[in-house]
Amino acid sequence: MNKYKSIEQVISPPAPHMVGDGFRVHNFFPGSKTVGLQRMSPFFLMDYGSKIEFSGTNTPRGVGVHPHRGFETVTIVYHGKVAHHDSAGNSGVIGEGDVQWMTAASGILHKEYHEKEWSKNGGLFQMVQLWVNLPAKYKMSKPKYQPIEGERFGRFLLPGNQGLVEVIAGNFNGAKGPANTFTPIEMYNVKVKKGANVIFSFPEYFNTGFLIIEGNVILNNKEVNTNNFALFANNGTDIIVEANEDSVILVLSGEPIDESIVPYGPFLMNTKEEIMQAYEDLNKGKFGYLED
């Protein structure tokens, strides 16, 4: 059996679209015709906000109050600042190198904006938002919020001054990530210097993809450029990263959730009946209240 995972495809950034007036994103999945609803399970959606300059404004840009049920949202900021508020009473601001991990689960209202003071001057903005599916048995659990500052990440210094692996979730060579997850998930920011040569290993059946945030790398003998997403086949275990230049990579790998899913709007459930129930519960005010 081949030890190395082959690359199923390298996906260039799809045409961007705006989410609200504050987030210009490329939807790599599930919007891509070649990456179906379950292909990156437990990761259901990835919106990537590539670098963009926002001008200063006294009215912060963002997305107003909206509901979610049945999954988690994970926001990773590379440049800029994002403020969060939700109907469970949670709020926070994350900046460069930070993560916010919101478990919508049984239902929550939230809003996301550029942080007020950052907005006044504007500047460079870059981020990733993921939707992480929940198994059926956890979809109606209590909502929660994990603000994860970059200083809390697990850290593994690569030998020979090759760079750093920041562990958000999972475990890399004994460095453990602070995020609490419902299913096995590996999520790292990998910061490598030109000439670095690093090996990552994941179970063959885990769904795995690398997003190149900065730089240019060779992944198992295939070149992948900035802002491109490499989707790996479910074969082999190892991935060799060779850095052609200083690079930053978002590494995603996780155990698939082998259940039917029905996505509709802001909800991700297992049946159509559960989607209908979500809208009924929303209309009855069961998601709480949040001022716009």
N, C-alpha and C positions, 0 to 999 in steps of 0.2 A: 504493500500500500504506500502511496506517495505520502511522504511526511509533510509536505508543504501544501498549504491551501492555494488553490488556483484562483485567479481573479475571474469572476463571472462576467463582470463588465465594469468599465470606468465611465461614470456619468458626468457630463459637463453640466454646469449650473443651468437649470431651466430659466426661461425668461422670468424676471422678477415681477412681483405684484405687491401692492401695499396691503398690510393688515392694519386697519385704522389709518391714522396719518403719521404714525411714528415708527413703523417697522416695515422696511422694504426687504422682502424675503424671496429666496429661491426655494421652491418646494421640491425636494429630492424624492420624497415618498410620503404618502402613497400616490401622489399626483403623477409621477412618472409612469408612462405606459408599460415600462419594462419591470417595474417594482410593484408587485401586487399588494393587496391589503395585509397579507400575512408574511410577506417575504422577509421582512426584518423584525418580525415578532421576537421579543415583546415590545420593540420600538414600533409604534404605529405610524408616526408622522415625524418628519424632520423639516423644519423651516430654517434656512440659513440666511442670516442677514449679513451679506458680504460688506466690505468696507464702504461707508458712505459718509459724506460730510453734511451735517445738519447746521443750518444757520441758527443764530440765537433767537429766542422768542420768550415772551413773558407768559405765554400759554403753553404749558408742556404738551408735547405730542404724545400720542399713544392710542390705547384701545379702551373704550368705555366699558361699563358694567356688562358682563355676559356670563352665562352659566356653563358649568361642565358637570358631567357625571360619568363614572365608570373607568377613569384612568387617572394618570398623573401628568402634570406638566413640569418639564425641567428646562430652566432658562440658564444659559451659560453666557456670561458677558466677557468679551475680549477687549472692547473699547466702549466707553460711555458709561452711563449709570441708568438703572431701571428701578422704578418704585412699584411696589406691589401692595394692594389692599384687597381683603376678601371679607365675605359675610360671616366668617367664623371668628372675626376679630383680629386676624393676623395682618401685619403690615411689615414692610421692611424695604431697605434699599440695598441693591447689590451693584458693585462697581467692577472695574477691570479685574479679571481673575476670580470672580465670585460666581456662586450658583444659587438659584432658588428652586426648591423642589416641593411643589405643591401637590398633595394628594386630594383630588376632587372627590373620589370615591362616591359616597351616597348623594352628593350634590352640594355645589358651592357656587356663589357668585363672586367674581373677582374682576379687577381692572388693573391694567399695567400702563405705566407712563414713563417717559423720560423723567428722571429726577429733576425737581423744580430748579435748584440752583445750577445744575449742569445745563439745563435747558436755556438759561439766560444767556450763556455764552455760546452754547452749541459746541460742535466739534466732531471728531471722528467717532463713528459708531459701528460696532460689529458684534454680532451675537448669534447664538443658535438656540432654537426652542424645539424640544422633543415632546411628543406625547408617548407616554409609556403605558401600555395596556395593563389592566389588572385581571387576574383570574376571576372567574365568576364568583367564587366564594368570598372574594374581598371587595367586589364592586360596590356593595352597600355598606362598607365599613365607614367609620367616622372620618371626616376630612381632617387633614393635618397639614402643617407647613414646616419645611426645613430650610432655614436660611443658612447657607454653608459658605462661610468666608474662605477665600483661597488659602489662608494661613492654616486652616484645619485639614486641608487635603493630606492624604498620605503622600510621602515623598521618597522616591528612590533615585539616588544619584547614580547615573550610569558610569561604569568604570572608564578610566582614561579620559576624564573630563569631556565625555561625549554629549552630556546633557542631563535632562531630568525627566522623570515620569511622575506626573501629579495624578494621584488616584482619587477620583471622586466617589466611585463605587467599586466594590470588589477588592481584589488583592493582587498586587504585582510584586513578586519576590519578597513577600513579607510586609510590604507597605500596604496598609489597609485604608480604604476610603471611608469617610464619615457618613455617607448617605445610607439610610435604612431603606431596603428594597423588599418587595413582596416576593420576587422571584430572583434567581441568580442572574446578576448583571455585572458586567465589567465596563467601566467608563473611565477613560483616562485622558488627560491632556499630556501629550508627549512633545517635549521641547528638545530637539536634537540640533547639534552643531554640524556644520559642513564636514563630511567625511565620516560621520557616525555610522555604526553598523550594529543594529539591535535586533534581537529575536523576541517575538511575542508568541505565546502558545495558548490556544483555546480549544475546548472540546470540539470534535469534528462536527457535531450536530448543532452547536451554537450558531446563530445567525450573526455575521460579523461584517462590519463596514468601517472604513477609515475615511474621514473628511479632512482634506488638506487645507488647513486654515491659513498657513503661510508656507512659502518655499516650494521646493521641488524634490521629490523623493523617488526612489526605486523600491517597489513593493514586489517581492518575489520575482525579480527580473523584469518588471513592467514599470515604466515611468508614469508618474502621476503628478499633475501640475496643481498649482494653487487653485482653490475653489472647486476642485473636482472631488467626486466621491467614488471610492473603490469598493465595490460589493464583491465579497468573497464567496466562492462556492462552498457547499457543505461537504468538503473533502479535505483530508489532511488536518493537521493541527497547528503548524508553524507558519509564521509570517516574518520574513526578514525585511527590515527597513534599512535602506542605505540612503543617506542624506546627500544630495547633490549640492545643497546650500543649507544655511540655517533654516530650520523648518519647525512648524507647529502642526500637530496632527490630533484631531479628536478621534479617539478609538472607542468603538461601540461593539460590544459582543454580549449576547445573552441567550439564555435557554428559551426556546420557543414556547408559547402558550398554546397547547393543542386543543383549542376550543373554537367553535364558530363565533364570528363577530358580526355585529350589525352597526356600522357607523352611520350617524345621521346628524348633521350640523355639529353642535358642540357636545354631542353625547356619543359614547362608545360602549355599546352593550352587547348581549349575546343573542337577543331575539327582537323582533319587531314589536312584540307586546311590551317589552321592557322600554323601548324607545317611546312608545305611546304613553306609558306610565310616567316616564321622565318628564314629558311635556305637561302631563296632568299635574304632577307634583310641583313643577315650576309655577304653573298658573295658580296653584293653591297657596303659593308662598312658602313651600316647604324647604326652599333653598336659602331662606333667610332674606335679609334686606341689606343693601349696600347703596349708599348715595353715589350718584354719578358725578 
